[in-house]
Amino acid sequence: MDFENIRCPWGDNLKTCAITVCDLDGVVLYQNHRSRDVNGDMLGRSMMPCHSARSREIINRLITTGSVNSYTIQKGALRKLIYQAPWYEGEEVSGLVEFSLEIPEEMPHYVRG
């Protein structure tokens, strides 16, 4: 998949959700505006040097197993949901996508059945 000239107007303009897409080597293929604001312009560069050894192990596990990693973080007053998942070409994992969504301090939870 060619991400070099990807255009995603709805994703580019999300104000409270950073979207970052990388290939199997951790090279960033796409960032929306919010991702660039938070992480700097990483397009075409490896994100691996920006991560700790523990984080690199998690990234490698997600790519190898096709599993998902999700958690919440807090930086100052800002809370975020981090959701990392593989993206595919056909049946093969081709990299990872990370969504970093700003969430309110109090968030309702609904059980629907």
C-alpha positions in Angstrom: 0.0 0.0 0.0 1.4 3.4 -1.0 1.0 5.9 1.9 3.4 8.4 0.5 0.6 10.7 -0.9 -2.2 9.6 1.3 -5.0 12.1 1.7 -7.5 11.7 4.5 -9.4 15.0 5.0 -11.6 13.7 7.9 -8.6 12.2 9.7 -6.3 15.1 9.0 -8.6 17.5 10.7 -9.5 15.7 13.9 -8.6 18.0 16.7 -8.5 15.6 19.7 -7.3 12.4 18.0 -3.8 11.7 16.8 -3.5 9.0 14.1 -0.1 7.5 13.3 0.5 4.7 10.8 3.8 2.8 10.4 5.1 -0.1 8.4 6.7 -3.3 9.7 10.0 -1.5 10.3 8.4 1.3 12.3 8.8 3.8 9.5 5.9 6.4 9.8 3.8 6.3 6.6 1.0 8.7 7.7 0.3 11.2 10.5 -2.7 13.4 10.8 -2.2 17.0 11.9 -2.7 16.2 15.6 -0.1 13.5 15.5 2.4 15.9 14.0 1.5 18.5 16.7 2.1 16.0 19.4 5.0 13.9 18.0 6.7 16.2 15.5 6.8 15.4 11.8 8.0 11.8 11.7 6.8 11.0 8.1 9.4 8.7 6.4 11.4 8.3 9.6 11.5 5.3 12.1 9.6 5.8 15.3 11.7 3.1 17.0 14.4 5.4 18.4 11.7 7.6 20.0 10.6 4.6 22.2 12.0 2.8 25.2 13.2 -0.8 24.9 10.0 -1.9 26.6 7.9 0.0 24.1 9.9 -1.4 21.2 9.3 -4.9 22.5 5.5 -4.2 22.6 5.6 -2.8 19.0 7.5 -5.9 17.8 5.0 -8.2 19.6 2.0 -6.5 18.0 3.5 -6.7 14.5 4.6 -10.3 15.0 1.3 -11.6 16.6 -1.2 -9.2 15.0 -2.5 -8.4 18.5 -3.9 -5.1 19.8 -2.6 -3.0 22.7 -4.8 -0.4 24.4 -4.5 1.6 27.6 -5.1 5.0 29.1 -2.5 7.6 30.1 -2.6 11.0 31.8 -0.2 13.9 31.1 -1.0 16.8 33.4 -4.8 17.3 33.2 -5.0 15.6 29.8 -6.2 12.0 29.7 -5.9 9.8 26.6 -6.9 6.5 25.3 -4.2 4.8 23.3 -5.2 2.1 20.9 -2.6 0.4 18.8 -3.6 -2.3 16.2 -2.1 -3.9 13.2 -3.2 -2.9 9.7 -3.3 -5.5 6.9 -2.8 -5.9 3.2 -4.8 -9.0 2.4 -4.2 -11.4 5.3 -0.7 -10.1 6.1 0.1 -7.6 8.9 1.7 -4.7 7.2 2.3 -2.4 10.1 0.6 -0.6 13.0 -1.9 2.2 13.4 -2.1 4.1 16.7 -5.0 6.2 17.7 -4.4 8.6 20.6 -7.8 10.0 21.7 -8.3 12.7 24.3 -10.9 11.6 26.8 -12.7 13.5 29.6 -11.8 12.9 33.2 -15.3 11.5 33.8 -16.5 9.3 31.0 -19.8 7.4 31.0 -19.6 3.6 30.4 -22.6 1.8 29.0 -23.3 -1.9 28.9 -25.4 -2.8 25.9 -26.7 -6.2 25.2 
